[in-house]
Amino acid sequence: MFNGKDKNLKYITDDKGQRKEVIIPIKKFEALLEDLEDLAIVAERRDEELVDHEELIKRLKKDGLL
């Protein structure tokens, strides 16, 4: 998503020219937050039982969700 050549990023540097902070467009920031939320959900669910697609469809139909 990001690379060092992104022209929309702005950097705040120290007296020596070292990058210390970055300013990014709000849309990119919101996308990063969404990605973090998705990763948190994946991490929370990593130990859950895996269900194949066909079994999932059966369960959803049984529960009246499909």
OpenMM code with the backbone's topology and positions (N, CA, C; nanometers):
from openmm import Vec3, app, unit

residues = "MET PHE ASN GLY LYS ASP LYS ASN LEU LYS TYR ILE THR ASP ASP LYS GLY GLN ARG LYS GLU VAL ILE ILE PRO ILE LYS LYS PHE GLU ALA LEU LEU GLU ASP LEU GLU ASP LEU ALA ILE VAL ALA GLU ARG ARG ASP GLU GLU LEU VAL ASP HIS GLU GLU LEU ILE LYS ARG LEU LYS LYS ASP GLY LEU LEU".split()
positions = [
    Vec3(0.0822, -0.1195, 0.0000),
    Vec3(0.0000, 0.0000, 0.0000),
    Vec3(0.0863, 0.1254, 0.0000),
    Vec3(0.1895, 0.1236, 0.0816),
    Vec3(0.2775, 0.2399, 0.0891),
    Vec3(0.4167, 0.2012, 0.0432),
    Vec3(0.4833, 0.2959, -0.0125),
    Vec3(0.6256, 0.2790, -0.0406),
    Vec3(0.6930, 0.4154, -0.0222),
    Vec3(0.8214, 0.4157, -0.0209),
    Vec3(0.8950, 0.5392, 0.0038),
    Vec3(0.8821, 0.6421, -0.1072),
    Vec3(0.8229, 0.6054, -0.2192),
    Vec3(0.8122, 0.6957, -0.3333),
    Vec3(0.6739, 0.7577, -0.3479),
    Vec3(0.5863, 0.7333, -0.2519),
    Vec3(0.4508, 0.7874, -0.2576),
    Vec3(0.4557, 0.9392, -0.2469),
    Vec3(0.4094, 1.0077, -0.3485),
    Vec3(0.4156, 1.1542, -0.3533),
    Vec3(0.3151, 1.2205, -0.2595),
    Vec3(0.2179, 1.1437, -0.2086),
    Vec3(0.1182, 1.2003, -0.1189),
    Vec3(0.1630, 1.2024, 0.0269),
    Vec3(0.2780, 1.1419, 0.0559),
    Vec3(0.3279, 1.1416, 0.1926),
    Vec3(0.4146, 1.2647, 0.2162),
    Vec3(0.4033, 1.3176, 0.3362),
    Vec3(0.4870, 1.4304, 0.3753),
    Vec3(0.5589, 1.3890, 0.5039),
    Vec3(0.6855, 1.4257, 0.5126),
    Vec3(0.7658, 1.3857, 0.6273),
    Vec3(0.8069, 1.5053, 0.7108),
    Vec3(0.8128, 1.4852, 0.8403),
    Vec3(0.8670, 1.5825, 0.9326),
    Vec3(1.0044, 1.5286, 0.9725),
    Vec3(1.1043, 1.6127, 0.9573),
    Vec3(1.2411, 1.5684, 0.9840),
    Vec3(1.3017, 1.6452, 1.1015),
    Vec3(1.4071, 1.5881, 1.1570),
    Vec3(1.4783, 1.6567, 1.2639),
    Vec3(1.5847, 1.7486, 1.2032),
    Vec3(1.6667, 1.8068, 1.2880),
    Vec3(1.7706, 1.9012, 1.2429),
    Vec3(1.8719, 1.8369, 1.1485),
    Vec3(1.8845, 1.7051, 1.1573),
    Vec3(1.9814, 1.6329, 1.0740),
    Vec3(1.9193, 1.5793, 0.9456),
    Vec3(1.7916, 1.6084, 0.9261),
    Vec3(1.7234, 1.5618, 0.8059),
    Vec3(1.6689, 1.4204, 0.8166),
    Vec3(1.6741, 1.3618, 0.9362),
    Vec3(1.6209, 1.2270, 0.9570),
    Vec3(1.4686, 1.2331, 0.9706),
    Vec3(1.4005, 1.1460, 0.8988),
    Vec3(1.2548, 1.1418, 0.9074),
    Vec3(1.2125, 1.0962, 1.0466),
    Vec3(1.1226, 1.1708, 1.1066),
    Vec3(1.0750, 1.1390, 1.2412),
    Vec3(0.9251, 1.1131, 1.2458),
    Vec3(0.8511, 1.1770, 1.1562),
    Vec3(0.7052, 1.1618, 1.1521),
    Vec3(0.6607, 1.1680, 1.0076),
    Vec3(0.5399, 1.1185, 0.9845),
    Vec3(0.4860, 1.1200, 0.8490),
    Vec3(0.3431, 1.1726, 0.8525),
    Vec3(0.3083, 1.2464, 0.7520),
    Vec3(0.1720, 1.2962, 0.7350),
    Vec3(0.1172, 1.2270, 0.6115),
    Vec3(0.0018, 1.1609, 0.6279),
    Vec3(-0.0586, 1.0890, 0.5155),
    Vec3(-0.2008, 1.1392, 0.4930),
    Vec3(-0.2499, 1.1259, 0.3705),
    Vec3(-0.3884, 1.1659, 0.3434),
    Vec3(-0.4854, 1.0845, 0.4301),
    Vec3(-0.5933, 1.1471, 0.4698),
    Vec3(-0.6908, 1.0835, 0.5594),
    Vec3(-0.7455, 0.9533, 0.5003),
    Vec3(-0.7665, 0.9469, 0.3700),
    Vec3(-0.8187, 0.8241, 0.3087),
    Vec3(-0.7214, 0.7082, 0.3270),
    Vec3(-0.5925, 0.7362, 0.3146),
    Vec3(-0.4922, 0.6311, 0.3365),
    Vec3(-0.4891, 0.5908, 0.4832),
    Vec3(-0.5016, 0.6880, 0.5718),
    Vec3(-0.5044, 0.6593, 0.7148),
    Vec3(-0.6232, 0.5701, 0.7496),
    Vec3(-0.7401, 0.6045, 0.6970),
    Vec3(-0.8600, 0.5243, 0.7229),
    Vec3(-0.8449, 0.3834, 0.6677),
    Vec3(-0.7822, 0.3710, 0.5500),
    Vec3(-0.7587, 0.2379, 0.4927),
    Vec3(-0.6646, 0.1570, 0.5815),
    Vec3(-0.5627, 0.2212, 0.6354),
    Vec3(-0.4720, 0.1526, 0.7276),
    Vec3(-0.5442, 0.1061, 0.8535),
    Vec3(-0.6311, 0.1904, 0.9081),
    Vec3(-0.7088, 0.1515, 1.0255),
    Vec3(-0.7976, 0.0316, 0.9949),
    Vec3(-0.8598, 0.0322, 0.8797),
    Vec3(-0.9446, -0.0797, 0.8404),
    Vec3(-0.8624, -0.2081, 0.8274),
    Vec3(-0.7449, -0.1971, 0.7678),
    Vec3(-0.6568, -0.3137, 0.7567),
    Vec3(-0.6172, -0.3660, 0.8945),
    Vec3(-0.5871, -0.2761, 0.9870),
    Vec3(-0.5514, -0.3175, 1.1226),
    Vec3(-0.6669, -0.3883, 1.1914),
    Vec3(-0.7880, -0.3362, 1.1734),
    Vec3(-0.9052, -0.4008, 1.2314),
    Vec3(-0.9241, -0.5402, 1.1738),
    Vec3(-0.9062, -0.5537, 1.0425),
    Vec3(-0.9176, -0.6850, 0.9789),
    Vec3(-0.8134, -0.7817, 1.0332),
    Vec3(-0.6906, -0.7352, 1.0499),
    Vec3(-0.5843, -0.8207, 1.1037),
    Vec3(-0.6133, -0.8617, 1.2473),
    Vec3(-0.6712, -0.7716, 1.3252),
    Vec3(-0.7068, -0.8043, 1.4637),
    Vec3(-0.8124, -0.9140, 1.4672),
    Vec3(-0.9091, -0.9070, 1.3769),
    Vec3(-1.0135, -1.0103, 1.3697),
    Vec3(-0.9521, -1.1440, 1.3301),
    Vec3(-0.8635, -1.1435, 1.2326),
    Vec3(-0.7957, -1.2666, 1.1907),
    Vec3(-0.7189, -1.3258, 1.3084),
    Vec3(-0.6473, -1.2425, 1.3823),
    Vec3(-0.5692, -1.2903, 1.4963),
    Vec3(-0.6597, -1.3514, 1.6034),
    Vec3(-0.7740, -1.2877, 1.6294),
    Vec3(-0.8680, -1.3390, 1.7295),
    Vec3(-0.9251, -1.4740, 1.6894),
    Vec3(-0.9404, -1.4962, 1.5598),
    Vec3(-1.0093, -1.6159, 1.5114),
    Vec3(-0.9152, -1.7260, 1.4638),
    Vec3(-0.7841, -1.7079, 1.4815),
    Vec3(-0.6880, -1.8024, 1.4249),
    Vec3(-0.7009, -1.9436, 1.4794),
    Vec3(-0.7558, -1.9591, 1.5994),
    Vec3(-0.7694, -2.0925, 1.6582),
    Vec3(-0.9082, -2.1539, 1.6372),
    Vec3(-0.9941, -2.0852, 1.5662),
    Vec3(-1.1280, -2.1380, 1.5410),
    Vec3(-1.1231, -2.2548, 1.4431),
    Vec3(-1.2224, -2.3393, 1.4543),
    Vec3(-1.2352, -2.4530, 1.3635),
    Vec3(-1.2533, -2.4033, 1.2201),
    Vec3(-1.1837, -2.4675, 1.1278),
    Vec3(-1.1999, -2.4347, 0.9867),
    Vec3(-1.3208, -2.5098, 0.9318),
    Vec3(-1.3969, -2.4440, 0.8472),
    Vec3(-1.5160, -2.5045, 0.7863),
    Vec3(-1.5040, -2.4846, 0.6364),
    Vec3(-1.5196, -2.5936, 0.5619),
    Vec3(-1.5109, -2.5779, 0.4165),
    Vec3(-1.6367, -2.5093, 0.3627),
    Vec3(-1.6272, -2.4619, 0.2427),
    Vec3(-1.7334, -2.3806, 0.1833),
    Vec3(-1.8670, -2.4542, 0.1795),
    Vec3(-1.8650, -2.5800, 0.1376),
    Vec3(-1.9908, -2.6562, 0.1288),
    Vec3(-2.0572, -2.6715, 0.2648),
    Vec3(-1.9766, -2.6979, 0.3675),
    Vec3(-2.0309, -2.7107, 0.5027),
    Vec3(-2.0875, -2.5774, 0.5505),
    Vec3(-2.0214, -2.4692, 0.5199),
    Vec3(-2.0701, -2.3369, 0.5575),
    Vec3(-2.2061, -2.3092, 0.4939),
    Vec3(-2.2195, -2.3416, 0.3661),
    Vec3(-2.3481, -2.3212, 0.2967),
    Vec3(-2.4582, -2.4030, 0.3639),
    Vec3(-2.4283, -2.5284, 0.3982),
    Vec3(-2.5275, -2.6136, 0.4668),
    Vec3(-2.5706, -2.5504, 0.5986),
    Vec3(-2.4737, -2.5038, 0.6760),
    Vec3(-2.5049, -2.4440, 0.8058),
    Vec3(-2.5893, -2.3164, 0.7907),
    Vec3(-2.5526, -2.2338, 0.6927),
    Vec3(-2.6278, -2.1097, 0.6716),
    Vec3(-2.7715, -2.1390, 0.6290),
    Vec3(-2.7894, -2.2397, 0.5418),
    Vec3(-2.9244, -2.2776, 0.4999),
    Vec3(-3.0035, -2.3329, 0.6176),
    Vec3(-2.9389, -2.4172, 0.6998),
    Vec3(-3.0050, -2.4746, 0.8164),
    Vec3(-3.0520, -2.3651, 0.9126),
    Vec3(-2.9690, -2.2618, 0.9273),
    Vec3(-3.0036, -2.1514, 1.0185),
    Vec3(-3.0946, -2.0476, 0.9545),
    Vec3(-3.1352, -2.0716, 0.8278),
    Vec3(-3.2235, -1.9785, 0.7601),
    Vec3(-3.1572, -1.8490, 0.7150),
    Vec3(-3.0267, -1.8512, 0.7057),
    Vec3(-2.9550, -1.7299, 0.6653),
    Vec3(-2.9291, -1.7254, 0.5151),
    Vec3(-2.9574, -1.8352, 0.4478),
    Vec3(-2.9461, -1.8397, 0.3015),
    Vec3(-3.0733, -1.8942, 0.2428),
] * unit.nanometer
topology = app.Topology()
chain = topology.addChain("A")
for resn in residues:
    res = topology.addResidue(resn, chain)
    for name in ("N", "CA", "C"):
        topology.addAtom(name, app.Element.getBySymbol(name[0]), res)
